Amino acid sequence: MNHGKKPRPVSPAHLARRDLLAVFLAAPLAACRTNGVSPSVNLPPLPADALLTDLERRAFDFFWETTDPATGLVLDRWPTPSFSSIAA
């Protein structure tokens, strides 16, 4: 709602900054464009038992290797400067 007030004129420098900001924000999106063909590695699928065994081993190893033996604190975000948060 304008309530009878005249709009403020926009300076050319302000427009240039706005245009530059739009280009910087749009550039990462343009870089994400694919050519329709995604390179993928065709690995043979693991059977369900082997997949679950591998996942179980990796999850156990993560906690085994990253838990602080003195405090028992476990990493909840990695890598971060703080070891763990109180929410974990």
PDB file with one MODEL, atoms N, CA, C and O in Angstrom:
MODEL        1
ATOM      1  N   MET A   1       0.848  -1.175   0.000  1.00  0.00           N
ATOM      2  CA  MET A   1       0.000   0.000   0.000  1.00  0.00           C
ATOM      3  C   MET A   1       0.887   1.229   0.000  1.00  0.00           C
ATOM      4  O   MET A   1       1.788   1.367   0.828  1.00  0.00           O
ATOM      5  N   ASN A   2       0.621   2.108  -0.932  1.00  0.00           N
ATOM      6  CA  ASN A   2       1.464   3.276  -1.106  1.00  0.00           C
ATOM      7  C   ASN A   2       0.946   4.465  -0.316  1.00  0.00           C
ATOM      8  O   ASN A   2       1.753   5.292   0.109  1.00  0.00           O
ATOM      9  N   HIS A   3      -0.361   4.598  -0.094  1.00  0.00           N
ATOM     10  CA  HIS A   3      -0.985   5.677   0.672  1.00  0.00           C
ATOM     11  C   HIS A   3      -0.585   7.051   0.152  1.00  0.00           C
ATOM     12  O   HIS A   3      -0.354   7.959   0.950  1.00  0.00           O
ATOM     13  N   GLY A   4      -0.497   7.227  -1.164  1.00  0.00           N
ATOM     14  CA  GLY A   4      -0.229   8.524  -1.754  1.00  0.00           C
ATOM     15  C   GLY A   4       1.220   8.953  -1.755  1.00  0.00           C
ATOM     16  O   GLY A   4       1.517  10.059  -2.208  1.00  0.00           O
ATOM     17  N   LYS A   5       2.128   8.143  -1.276  1.00  0.00           N
ATOM     18  CA  LYS A   5       3.544   8.502  -1.274  1.00  0.00           C
ATOM     19  C   LYS A   5       4.147   8.158  -2.624  1.00  0.00           C
ATOM     20  O   LYS A   5       3.793   7.159  -3.250  1.00  0.00           O
ATOM     21  N   LYS A   6       5.064   9.006  -3.054  1.00  0.00           N
ATOM     22  CA  LYS A   6       5.756   8.745  -4.310  1.00  0.00           C
ATOM     23  C   LYS A   6       6.822   7.675  -4.077  1.00  0.00           C
ATOM     24  O   LYS A   6       7.468   7.667  -3.030  1.00  0.00           O
ATOM     25  N   PRO A   7       7.013   6.768  -5.047  1.00  0.00           N
ATOM     26  CA  PRO A   7       8.078   5.776  -4.886  1.00  0.00           C
ATOM     27  C   PRO A   7       9.441   6.439  -4.946  1.00  0.00           C
ATOM     28  O   PRO A   7       9.652   7.394  -5.692  1.00  0.00           O
ATOM     29  N   ARG A   8      10.353   5.922  -4.155  1.00  0.00           N
ATOM     30  CA  ARG A   8      11.705   6.473  -4.156  1.00  0.00           C
ATOM     31  C   ARG A   8      12.421   6.065  -5.436  1.00  0.00           C
ATOM     32  O   ARG A   8      12.295   4.925  -5.882  1.00  0.00           O
ATOM     33  N   PRO A   9      13.167   6.985  -6.026  1.00  0.00           N
ATOM     34  CA  PRO A   9      13.930   6.605  -7.222  1.00  0.00           C
ATOM     35  C   PRO A   9      15.066   5.655  -6.835  1.00  0.00           C
ATOM     36  O   PRO A   9      15.675   5.786  -5.773  1.00  0.00           O
ATOM     37  N   VAL A  10      15.327   4.717  -7.707  1.00  0.00           N
ATOM     38  CA  VAL A  10      16.387   3.745  -7.464  1.00  0.00           C
ATOM     39  C   VAL A  10      17.629   4.211  -8.203  1.00  0.00           C
ATOM     40  O   VAL A  10      17.580   4.495  -9.400  1.00  0.00           O
ATOM     41  N   SER A  11      18.729   4.287  -7.496  1.00  0.00           N
ATOM     42  CA  SER A  11      19.961   4.772  -8.105  1.00  0.00           C
ATOM     43  C   SER A  11      20.547   3.717  -9.034  1.00  0.00           C
ATOM     44  O   SER A  11      20.344   2.523  -8.812  1.00  0.00           O
ATOM     45  N   PRO A  12      21.278   4.138 -10.078  1.00  0.00           N
ATOM     46  CA  PRO A  12      21.912   3.170 -10.982  1.00  0.00           C
ATOM     47  C   PRO A  12      22.909   2.262 -10.262  1.00  0.00           C
ATOM     48  O   PRO A  12      23.064   1.098 -10.630  1.00  0.00           O
ATOM     49  N   ALA A  13      23.580   2.784  -9.243  1.00  0.00           N
ATOM     50  CA  ALA A  13      24.533   1.950  -8.500  1.00  0.00           C
ATOM     51  C   ALA A  13      23.796   0.838  -7.769  1.00  0.00           C
ATOM     52  O   ALA A  13      24.292  -0.285  -7.679  1.00  0.00           O
ATOM     53  N   HIS A  14      22.620   1.146  -7.251  1.00  0.00           N
ATOM     54  CA  HIS A  14      21.818   0.136  -6.552  1.00  0.00           C
ATOM     55  C   HIS A  14      21.357  -0.941  -7.529  1.00  0.00           C
ATOM     56  O   HIS A  14      21.353  -2.124  -7.189  1.00  0.00           O
ATOM     57  N   LEU A  15      20.970  -0.541  -8.737  1.00  0.00           N
ATOM     58  CA  LEU A  15      20.569  -1.516  -9.752  1.00  0.00           C
ATOM     59  C   LEU A  15      21.743  -2.403 -10.142  1.00  0.00           C
ATOM     60  O   LEU A  15      21.576  -3.609 -10.325  1.00  0.00           O
ATOM     61  N   ALA A  16      22.914  -1.820 -10.267  1.00  0.00           N
ATOM     62  CA  ALA A  16      24.085  -2.603 -10.659  1.00  0.00           C
ATOM     63  C   ALA A  16      24.407  -3.645  -9.594  1.00  0.00           C
ATOM     64  O   ALA A  16      24.748  -4.782  -9.921  1.00  0.00           O
ATOM     65  N   ARG A  17      24.302  -3.268  -8.337  1.00  0.00           N
ATOM     66  CA  ARG A  17      24.556  -4.233  -7.266  1.00  0.00           C
ATOM     67  C   ARG A  17      23.514  -5.343  -7.278  1.00  0.00           C
ATOM     68  O   ARG A  17      23.838  -6.513  -7.071  1.00  0.00           O
ATOM     69  N   ARG A  18      22.267  -4.970  -7.521  1.00  0.00           N
ATOM     70  CA  ARG A  18      21.193  -5.960  -7.569  1.00  0.00           C
ATOM     71  C   ARG A  18      21.417  -6.934  -8.729  1.00  0.00           C
ATOM     72  O   ARG A  18      21.242  -8.142  -8.573  1.00  0.00           O
ATOM     73  N   ASP A  19      21.807  -6.399  -9.895  1.00  0.00           N
ATOM     74  CA  ASP A  19      22.073  -7.262 -11.049  1.00  0.00           C
ATOM     75  C   ASP A  19      23.259  -8.174 -10.788  1.00  0.00           C
ATOM     76  O   ASP A  19      23.234  -9.352 -11.145  1.00  0.00           O
ATOM     77  N   LEU A  20      24.290  -7.636 -10.170  1.00  0.00           N
ATOM     78  CA  LEU A  20      25.468  -8.435  -9.857  1.00  0.00           C
ATOM     79  C   LEU A  20      25.129  -9.538  -8.859  1.00  0.00           C
ATOM     80  O   LEU A  20      25.600 -10.668  -8.991  1.00  0.00           O
ATOM     81  N   LEU A  21      24.320  -9.211  -7.876  1.00  0.00           N
ATOM     82  CA  LEU A  21      23.895 -10.208  -6.901  1.00  0.00           C
ATOM     83  C   LEU A  21      23.081 -11.310  -7.577  1.00  0.00           C
ATOM     84  O   LEU A  21      23.247 -12.488  -7.261  1.00  0.00           O
ATOM     85  N   ALA A  22      22.206 -10.932  -8.501  1.00  0.00           N
ATOM     86  CA  ALA A  22      21.406 -11.929  -9.222  1.00  0.00           C
ATOM     87  C   ALA A  22      22.295 -12.863 -10.031  1.00  0.00           C
ATOM     88  O   ALA A  22      22.040 -14.066 -10.089  1.00  0.00           O
ATOM     89  N   VAL A  23      23.328 -12.325 -10.650  1.00  0.00           N
ATOM     90  CA  VAL A  23      24.249 -13.162 -11.428  1.00  0.00           C
ATOM     91  C   VAL A  23      24.997 -14.118 -10.512  1.00  0.00           C
ATOM     92  O   VAL A  23      25.142 -15.297 -10.838  1.00  0.00           O
ATOM     93  N   PHE A  24      25.472 -13.631  -9.376  1.00  0.00           N
ATOM     94  CA  PHE A  24      26.209 -14.496  -8.453  1.00  0.00           C
ATOM     95  C   PHE A  24      25.325 -15.583  -7.849  1.00  0.00           C
ATOM     96  O   PHE A  24      25.798 -16.683  -7.564  1.00  0.00           O
ATOM     97  N   LEU A  25      24.050 -15.278  -7.655  1.00  0.00           N
ATOM     98  CA  LEU A  25      23.151 -16.288  -7.115  1.00  0.00           C
ATOM     99  C   LEU A  25      22.717 -17.293  -8.176  1.00  0.00           C
ATOM    100  O   LEU A  25      22.447 -18.450  -7.853  1.00  0.00           O
ATOM    101  N   ALA A  26      22.644 -16.872  -9.432  1.00  0.00           N
ATOM    102  CA  ALA A  26      22.209 -17.767 -10.505  1.00  0.00           C
ATOM    103  C   ALA A  26      23.353 -18.612 -11.058  1.00  0.00           C
ATOM    104  O   ALA A  26      23.103 -19.677 -11.622  1.00  0.00           O
ATOM    105  N   ALA A  27      24.584 -18.171 -10.913  1.00  0.00           N
ATOM    106  CA  ALA A  27      25.724 -18.894 -11.484  1.00  0.00           C
ATOM    107  C   ALA A  27      25.859 -20.315 -10.945  1.00  0.00           C
ATOM    108  O   ALA A  27      26.085 -21.228 -11.739  1.00  0.00           O
ATOM    109  N   PRO A  28      25.733 -20.555  -9.638  1.00  0.00           N
ATOM    110  CA  PRO A  28      25.834 -21.944  -9.167  1.00  0.00           C
ATOM    111  C   PRO A  28      24.732 -22.838  -9.734  1.00  0.00           C
ATOM    112  O   PRO A  28      24.958 -24.024  -9.974  1.00  0.00           O
ATOM    113  N   LEU A  29      23.552 -22.281  -9.945  1.00  0.00           N
ATOM    114  CA  LEU A  29      22.480 -23.084 -10.528  1.00  0.00           C
ATOM    115  C   LEU A  29      22.802 -23.468 -11.966  1.00  0.00           C
ATOM    116  O   LEU A  29      22.520 -24.589 -12.389  1.00  0.00           O
ATOM    117  N   ALA A  30      23.386 -22.547 -12.712  1.00  0.00           N
ATOM    118  CA  ALA A  30      23.756 -22.852 -14.090  1.00  0.00           C
ATOM    119  C   ALA A  30      24.865 -23.892 -14.137  1.00  0.00           C
ATOM    120  O   ALA A  30      24.918 -24.702 -15.062  1.00  0.00           O
ATOM    121  N   ALA A  31      25.740 -23.875 -13.162  1.00  0.00           N
ATOM    122  CA  ALA A  31      26.831 -24.851 -13.132  1.00  0.00           C
ATOM    123  C   ALA A  31      26.324 -26.250 -12.825  1.00  0.00           C
ATOM    124  O   ALA A  31      26.995 -27.231 -13.146  1.00  0.00           O
ATOM    125  N   CYS A  32      25.158 -26.359 -12.213  1.00  0.00           N
ATOM    126  CA  CYS A  32      24.595 -27.665 -11.867  1.00  0.00           C
ATOM    127  C   CYS A  32      23.879 -28.323 -13.036  1.00  0.00           C
ATOM    128  O   CYS A  32      23.449 -29.471 -12.922  1.00  0.00           O
ATOM    129  N   ARG A  33      23.745 -27.640 -14.129  1.00  0.00           N
ATOM    130  CA  ARG A  33      23.033 -28.183 -15.277  1.00  0.00           C
ATOM    131  C   ARG A  33      23.755 -29.411 -15.807  1.00  0.00           C
ATOM    132  O   ARG A  33      24.982 -29.431 -15.895  1.00  0.00           O
ATOM    133  N   THR A  34      22.993 -30.422 -16.157  1.00  0.00           N
ATOM    134  CA  THR A  34      23.590 -31.629 -16.714  1.00  0.00           C
ATOM    135  C   THR A  34      23.284 -31.705 -18.194  1.00  0.00           C
ATOM    136  O   THR A  34      22.374 -31.037 -18.685  1.00  0.00           O
ATOM    137  N   ASN A  35      24.036 -32.511 -18.895  1.00  0.00           N
ATOM    138  CA  ASN A  35      23.841 -32.686 -20.324  1.00  0.00           C
ATOM    139  C   ASN A  35      22.886 -33.824 -20.628  1.00  0.00           C
ATOM    140  O   ASN A  35      22.821 -34.274 -21.772  1.00  0.00           O
ATOM    141  N   GLY A  36      22.161 -34.293 -19.663  1.00  0.00           N
ATOM    142  CA  GLY A  36      21.211 -35.364 -19.887  1.00  0.00           C
ATOM    143  C   GLY A  36      21.795 -36.739 -19.629  1.00  0.00           C
ATOM    144  O   GLY A  36      21.046 -37.697 -19.439  1.00  0.00           O
ATOM    145  N   VAL A  37      23.091 -36.856 -19.618  1.00  0.00           N
ATOM    146  CA  VAL A  37      23.735 -38.141 -19.368  1.00  0.00           C
ATOM    147  C   VAL A  37      24.554 -37.997 -18.100  1.00  0.00           C
ATOM    148  O   VAL A  37      25.472 -37.180 -18.031  1.00  0.00           O
ATOM    149  N   SER A  38      24.222 -38.783 -17.113  1.00  0.00           N
ATOM    150  CA  SER A  38      24.980 -38.709 -15.876  1.00  0.00           C
ATOM    151  C   SER A  38      26.007 -39.833 -15.853  1.00  0.00           C
ATOM    152  O   SER A  38      25.670 -40.998 -16.068  1.00  0.00           O
ATOM    153  N   PRO A  39      27.249 -39.479 -15.593  1.00  0.00           N
ATOM    154  CA  PRO A  39      28.252 -40.537 -15.500  1.00  0.00           C
ATOM    155  C   PRO A  39      28.004 -41.361 -14.247  1.00  0.00           C
ATOM    156  O   PRO A  39      27.854 -40.817 -13.153  1.00  0.00           O
ATOM    157  N   SER A  40      27.964 -42.638 -14.410  1.00  0.00           N
ATOM    158  CA  SER A  40      27.745 -43.493 -13.253  1.00  0.00           C
ATOM    159  C   SER A  40      28.636 -44.717 -13.363  1.00  0.00           C
ATOM    160  O   SER A  40      29.021 -45.149 -14.449  1.00  0.00           O
ATOM    161  N   VAL A  41      28.936 -45.237 -12.231  1.00  0.00           N
ATOM    162  CA  VAL A  41      29.736 -46.451 -12.170  1.00  0.00           C
ATOM    163  C   VAL A  41      28.764 -47.612 -12.057  1.00  0.00           C
ATOM    164  O   VAL A  41      27.925 -47.641 -11.157  1.00  0.00           O
ATOM    165  N   ASN A  42      28.872 -48.546 -12.948  1.00  0.00           N
ATOM    166  CA  ASN A  42      27.974 -49.697 -12.932  1.00  0.00           C
ATOM    167  C   ASN A  42      28.592 -50.814 -12.113  1.00  0.00           C
ATOM    168  O   ASN A  42      29.332 -51.654 -12.624  1.00  0.00           O
ATOM    169  N   LEU A  43      28.266 -50.801 -10.821  1.00  0.00           N
ATOM    170  CA  LEU A  43      28.730 -51.851  -9.938  1.00  0.00           C
ATOM    171  C   LEU A  43      27.642 -52.904  -9.823  1.00  0.00           C
ATOM    172  O   LEU A  43      26.455 -52.579  -9.869  1.00  0.00           O
ATOM    173  N   PRO A  44      28.029 -54.137  -9.677  1.00  0.00           N
ATOM    174  CA  PRO A  44      27.001 -55.158  -9.499  1.00  0.00           C
ATOM    175  C   PRO A  44      26.304 -54.953  -8.154  1.00  0.00           C
ATOM    176  O   PRO A  44      26.967 -54.664  -7.158  1.00  0.00           O
ATOM    177  N   PRO A  45      24.982 -55.097  -8.112  1.00  0.00           N
ATOM    178  CA  PRO A  45      24.272 -54.889  -6.849  1.00  0.00           C
ATOM    179  C   PRO A  45      24.623 -55.961  -5.830  1.00  0.00           C
ATOM    180  O   PRO A  45      24.825 -57.127  -6.169  1.00  0.00           O
ATOM    181  N   LEU A  46      24.689 -55.538  -4.574  1.00  0.00           N
ATOM    182  CA  LEU A  46      24.961 -56.482  -3.495  1.00  0.00           C
ATOM    183  C   LEU A  46      23.667 -57.183  -3.104  1.00  0.00           C
ATOM    184  O   LEU A  46      22.599 -56.572  -3.131  1.00  0.00           O
ATOM    185  N   PRO A  47      23.750 -58.430  -2.748  1.00  0.00           N
ATOM    186  CA  PRO A  47      22.557 -59.075  -2.192  1.00  0.00           C
ATOM    187  C   PRO A  47      22.165 -58.375  -0.887  1.00  0.00           C
ATOM    188  O   PRO A  47      23.009 -57.757  -0.237  1.00  0.00           O
ATOM    189  N   ALA A  48      20.909 -58.469  -0.512  1.00  0.00           N
ATOM    190  CA  ALA A  48      20.405 -57.750   0.663  1.00  0.00           C
ATOM    191  C   ALA A  48      21.188 -58.096   1.921  1.00  0.00           C
ATOM    192  O   ALA A  48      21.501 -57.206   2.712  1.00  0.00           O
ATOM    193  N   ASP A  49      21.510 -59.368   2.122  1.00  0.00           N
ATOM    194  CA  ASP A  49      22.253 -59.751   3.329  1.00  0.00           C
ATOM    195  C   ASP A  49      23.642 -59.132   3.348  1.00  0.00           C
ATOM    196  O   ASP A  49      24.093 -58.648   4.386  1.00  0.00           O
ATOM    197  N   ALA A  50      24.323 -59.145   2.208  1.00  0.00           N
ATOM    198  CA  ALA A  50      25.667 -58.572   2.144  1.00  0.00           C
ATOM    199  C   ALA A  50      25.613 -57.059   2.337  1.00  0.00           C
ATOM    200  O   ALA A  50      26.482 -56.483   2.993  1.00  0.00           O
ATOM    201  N   LEU A  51      24.595 -56.419   1.769  1.00  0.00           N
ATOM    202  CA  LEU A  51      24.446 -54.974   1.922  1.00  0.00           C
ATOM    203  C   LEU A  51      24.224 -54.606   3.386  1.00  0.00           C
ATOM    204  O   LEU A  51      24.864 -53.689   3.901  1.00  0.00           O
ATOM    205  N   LEU A  52      23.331 -55.309   4.048  1.00  0.00           N
ATOM    206  CA  LEU A  52      23.057 -55.011   5.455  1.00  0.00           C
ATOM    207  C   LEU A  52      24.253 -55.317   6.347  1.00  0.00           C
ATOM    208  O   LEU A  52      24.513 -54.588   7.304  1.00  0.00           O
ATOM    209  N   THR A  53      24.975 -56.376   6.046  1.00  0.00           N
ATOM    210  CA  THR A  53      26.173 -56.704   6.822  1.00  0.00           C
ATOM    211  C   THR A  53      27.224 -55.616   6.662  1.00  0.00           C
ATOM    212  O   THR A  53      27.864 -55.221   7.637  1.00  0.00           O
ATOM    213  N   ASP A  54      27.405 -55.126   5.432  1.00  0.00           N
ATOM    214  CA  ASP A  54      28.368 -54.060   5.175  1.00  0.00           C
ATOM    215  C   ASP A  54      27.947 -52.777   5.888  1.00  0.00           C
ATOM    216  O   ASP A  54      28.780 -52.112   6.505  1.00  0.00           O
ATOM    217  N   LEU A  55      26.670 -52.425   5.809  1.00  0.00           N
ATOM    218  CA  LEU A  55      26.168 -51.226   6.476  1.00  0.00           C
ATOM    219  C   LEU A  55      26.328 -51.326   7.992  1.00  0.00           C
ATOM    220  O   LEU A  55      26.718 -50.360   8.647  1.00  0.00           O
ATOM    221  N   GLU A  56      26.027 -52.485   8.536  1.00  0.00           N
ATOM    222  CA  GLU A  56      26.168 -52.704   9.977  1.00  0.00           C
ATOM    223  C   GLU A  56      27.620 -52.549  10.414  1.00  0.00           C
ATOM    224  O   GLU A  56      27.892 -51.921  11.437  1.00  0.00           O
ATOM    225  N   ARG A  57      28.543 -53.105   9.664  1.00  0.00           N
ATOM    226  CA  ARG A  57      29.970 -53.032   9.991  1.00  0.00           C
ATOM    227  C   ARG A  57      30.454 -51.594   9.929  1.00  0.00           C
ATOM    228  O   ARG A  57      31.175 -51.142  10.819  1.00  0.00           O
ATOM    229  N   ARG A  58      30.061 -50.865   8.880  1.00  0.00           N
ATOM    230  CA  ARG A  58      30.500 -49.471   8.733  1.00  0.00           C
ATOM    231  C   ARG A  58      29.945 -48.587   9.851  1.00  0.00           C
ATOM    232  O   ARG A  58      30.654 -47.722  10.366  1.00  0.00           O
ATOM    233  N   ALA A  59      28.690 -48.800  10.227  1.00  0.00           N
ATOM    234  CA  ALA A  59      28.094 -48.009  11.308  1.00  0.00           C
ATOM    235  C   ALA A  59      28.802 -48.293  12.630  1.00  0.00           C
ATOM    236  O   ALA A  59      29.113 -47.367  13.379  1.00  0.00           O
ATOM    237  N   PHE A  60      29.054 -49.555  12.917  1.00  0.00           N
ATOM    238  CA  PHE A  60      29.757 -49.917  14.145  1.00  0.00           C
ATOM    239  C   PHE A  60      31.150 -49.307  14.159  1.00  0.00           C
ATOM    240  O   PHE A  60      31.572 -48.731  15.162  1.00  0.00           O
ATOM    241  N   ASP A  61      31.870 -49.435  13.036  1.00  0.00           N
ATOM    242  CA  ASP A  61      33.233 -48.902  12.963  1.00  0.00           C
ATOM    243  C   ASP A  61      33.256 -47.391  13.180  1.00  0.00           C
ATOM    244  O   ASP A  61      34.168 -46.875  13.827  1.00  0.00           O
ATOM    245  N   PHE A  62      32.258 -46.673  12.645  1.00  0.00           N
ATOM    246  CA  PHE A  62      32.217 -45.224  12.837  1.00  0.00           C
ATOM    247  C   PHE A  62      32.177 -44.884  14.321  1.00  0.00           C
ATOM    248  O   PHE A  62      32.970 -44.070  14.794  1.00  0.00           O
ATOM    249  N   PHE A  63      31.266 -45.498  15.052  1.00  0.00           N
ATOM    250  CA  PHE A  63      31.144 -45.188  16.476  1.00  0.00           C
ATOM    251  C   PHE A  63      32.343 -45.703  17.268  1.00  0.00           C
ATOM    252  O   PHE A  63      32.781 -45.048  18.214  1.00  0.00           O
ATOM    253  N   TRP A  64      32.872 -46.844  16.903  1.00  0.00           N
ATOM    254  CA  TRP A  64      34.026 -47.413  17.586  1.00  0.00           C
ATOM    255  C   TRP A  64      35.241 -46.506  17.436  1.00  0.00           C
ATOM    256  O   TRP A  64      36.007 -46.328  18.383  1.00  0.00           O
ATOM    257  N   GLU A  65      35.417 -45.935  16.250  1.00  0.00           N
ATOM    258  CA  GLU A  65      36.601 -45.123  15.969  1.00  0.00           C
ATOM    259  C   GLU A  65      36.458 -43.673  16.410  1.00  0.00           C
ATOM    260  O   GLU A  65      37.471 -43.006  16.621  1.00  0.00           O
ATOM    261  N   THR A  66      35.245 -43.163  16.556  1.00  0.00           N
ATOM    262  CA  THR A  66      35.091 -41.738  16.859  1.00  0.00           C
ATOM    263  C   THR A  66      34.645 -41.440  18.283  1.00  0.00           C
ATOM    264  O   THR A  66      34.613 -40.272  18.671  1.00  0.00           O
ATOM    265  N   THR A  67      34.306 -42.434  19.066  1.00  0.00           N
ATOM    266  CA  THR A  67      33.896 -42.192  20.454  1.00  0.00           C
ATOM    267  C   THR A  67      35.119 -41.884  21.304  1.00  0.00           C
ATOM    268  O   THR A  67      36.126 -42.589  21.240  1.00  0.00           O
ATOM    269  N   ASP A  68      35.022 -40.823  22.101  1.00  0.00           N
ATOM    270  CA  ASP A  68      36.113 -40.452  22.994  1.00  0.00           C
ATOM    271  C   ASP A  68      36.136 -41.446  24.155  1.00  0.00           C
ATOM    272  O   ASP A  68      35.158 -41.543  24.897  1.00  0.00           O
ATOM    273  N   PRO A  69      37.240 -42.187  24.324  1.00  0.00           N
ATOM    274  CA  PRO A  69      37.277 -43.195  25.379  1.00  0.00           C
ATOM    275  C   PRO A  69      37.220 -42.608  26.790  1.00  0.00           C
ATOM    276  O   PRO A  69      36.765 -43.279  27.716  1.00  0.00           O
ATOM    277  N   ALA A  70      37.671 -41.380  26.964  1.00  0.00           N
ATOM    278  CA  ALA A  70      37.679 -40.785  28.303  1.00  0.00           C
ATOM    279  C   ALA A  70      36.293 -40.305  28.723  1.00  0.00           C
ATOM    280  O   ALA A  70      35.898 -40.478  29.877  1.00  0.00           O
ATOM    281  N   THR A  71      35.556 -39.704  27.791  1.00  0.00           N
ATOM    282  CA  THR A  71      34.265 -39.117  28.150  1.00  0.00           C
ATOM    283  C   THR A  71      33.075 -39.912  27.636  1.00  0.00           C
ATOM    284  O   THR A  71      31.969 -39.782  28.160  1.00  0.00           O
ATOM    285  N   GLY A  72      33.291 -40.727  26.621  1.00  0.00           N
ATOM    286  CA  GLY A  72      32.189 -41.465  26.015  1.00  0.00           C
ATOM    287  C   GLY A  72      31.375 -40.637  25.046  1.00  0.00           C
ATOM    288  O   GLY A  72      30.360 -41.103  24.528  1.00  0.00           O
ATOM    289  N   LEU A  73      31.817 -39.386  24.790  1.00  0.00           N
ATOM    290  CA  LEU A  73      31.100 -38.541  23.842  1.00  0.00           C
ATOM    291  C   LEU A  73      31.296 -39.065  22.430  1.00  0.00           C
ATOM    292  O   LEU A  73      32.371 -39.537  22.062  1.00  0.00           O
ATOM    293  N   VAL A  74      30.232 -38.968  21.655  1.00  0.00           N
ATOM    294  CA  VAL A  74      30.248 -39.456  20.277  1.00  0.00           C
ATOM    295  C   VAL A  74      30.052 -38.273  19.347  1.00  0.00           C
ATOM    296  O   VAL A  74      29.256 -37.377  19.629  1.00  0.00           O
ATOM    297  N   LEU A  75      30.775 -38.271  18.247  1.00  0.00           N
ATOM    298  CA  LEU A  75      30.611 -37.215  17.259  1.00  0.00           C
ATOM    299  C   LEU A  75      29.180 -37.205  16.754  1.00  0.00           C
ATOM    300  O   LEU A  75      28.626 -38.256  16.431  1.00  0.00           O
ATOM    301  N   ASP A  76      28.576 -36.018  16.682  1.00  0.00           N
ATOM    302  CA  ASP A  76      27.255 -35.941  16.073  1.00  0.00           C
ATOM    303  C   ASP A  76      27.291 -35.180  14.761  1.00  0.00           C
ATOM    304  O   ASP A  76      26.380 -35.310  13.944  1.00  0.00           O
ATOM    305  N   ARG A  77      28.310 -34.403  14.553  1.00  0.00           N
ATOM    306  CA  ARG A  77      28.536 -33.721  13.273  1.00  0.00           C
ATOM    307  C   ARG A  77      30.027 -33.814  13.020  1.00  0.00           C
ATOM    308  O   ARG A  77      30.833 -33.526  13.905  1.00  0.00           O
ATOM    309  N   TRP A  78      30.393 -34.212  11.823  1.00  0.00           N
ATOM    310  CA  TRP A  78      31.803 -34.357  11.549  1.00  0.00           C
ATOM    311  C   TRP A  78      32.104 -33.800  10.195  1.00  0.00           C
ATOM    312  O   TRP A  78      31.306 -34.044   9.290  1.00  0.00           O
ATOM    313  N   PRO A  79      33.150 -33.091   9.961  1.00  0.00           N
ATOM    314  CA  PRO A  79      34.118 -32.552  10.911  1.00  0.00           C
ATOM    315  C   PRO A  79      33.659 -31.189  11.410  1.00  0.00           C
ATOM    316  O   PRO A  79      33.216 -30.355  10.621  1.00  0.00           O
ATOM    317  N   THR A  80      33.759 -30.969  12.668  1.00  0.00           N
ATOM    318  CA  THR A  80      33.459 -29.675  13.280  1.00  0.00           C
ATOM    319  C   THR A  80      34.481 -29.408  14.367  1.00  0.00           C
ATOM    320  O   THR A  80      35.105 -30.340  14.876  1.00  0.00           O
ATOM    321  N   PRO A  81      34.662 -28.135  14.733  1.00  0.00           N
ATOM    322  CA  PRO A  81      35.615 -27.829  15.799  1.00  0.00           C
ATOM    323  C   PRO A  81      35.199 -28.426  17.145  1.00  0.00           C
ATOM    324  O   PRO A  81      36.045 -28.883  17.914  1.00  0.00           O
ATOM    325  N   SER A  82      33.896 -28.420  17.425  1.00  0.00           N
ATOM    326  CA  SER A  82      33.463 -28.992  18.697  1.00  0.00           C
ATOM    327  C   SER A  82      33.284 -30.494  18.526  1.00  0.00           C
ATOM    328  O   SER A  82      32.870 -30.961  17.466  1.00  0.00           O
ATOM    329  N   PHE A  83      33.594 -31.233  19.559  1.00  0.00           N
ATOM    330  CA  PHE A  83      33.545 -32.687  19.456  1.00  0.00           C
ATOM    331  C   PHE A  83      32.117 -33.178  19.311  1.00  0.00           C
ATOM    332  O   PHE A  83      31.817 -33.977  18.423  1.00  0.00           O
ATOM    333  N   SER A  84      31.241 -32.707  20.175  1.00  0.00           N
ATOM    334  CA  SER A  84      29.828 -33.075  20.077  1.00  0.00           C
ATOM    335  C   SER A  84      29.004 -31.975  20.714  1.00  0.00           C
ATOM    336  O   SER A  84      29.525 -31.144  21.457  1.00  0.00           O
ATOM    337  N   SER A  85      27.723 -31.977  20.419  1.00  0.00           N
ATOM    338  CA  SER A  85      26.849 -30.973  21.009  1.00  0.00           C
ATOM    339  C   SER A  85      26.097 -31.589  22.184  1.00  0.00           C
ATOM    340  O   SER A  85      26.057 -32.809  22.342  1.00  0.00           O
ATOM    341  N   ILE A  86      25.506 -30.732  22.998  1.00  0.00           N
ATOM    342  CA  ILE A  86      24.774 -31.258  24.147  1.00  0.00           C
ATOM    343  C   ILE A  86      23.481 -31.934  23.715  1.00  0.00           C
ATOM    344  O   ILE A  86      22.897 -32.705  24.476  1.00  0.00           O
ATOM    345  N   ALA A  87      23.028 -31.649  22.494  1.00  0.00           N
ATOM    346  CA  ALA A  87      21.800 -32.266  21.997  1.00  0.00           C
ATOM    347  C   ALA A  87      22.020 -33.721  21.617  1.00  0.00           C
ATOM    348  O   ALA A  87      21.061 -34.486  21.521  1.00  0.00           O
ATOM    349  N   ALA A  88      23.254 -34.108  21.404  1.00  0.00           N
ATOM    350  CA  ALA A  88      23.522 -35.489  21.005  1.00  0.00           C
ATOM    351  C   ALA A  88      23.434 -36.357  22.220  1.00  0.00           C
ATOM    352  O   ALA A  88      23.624 -37.570  22.127  1.00  0.00           O
TER     353      ALA A  88
ENDMDL
END
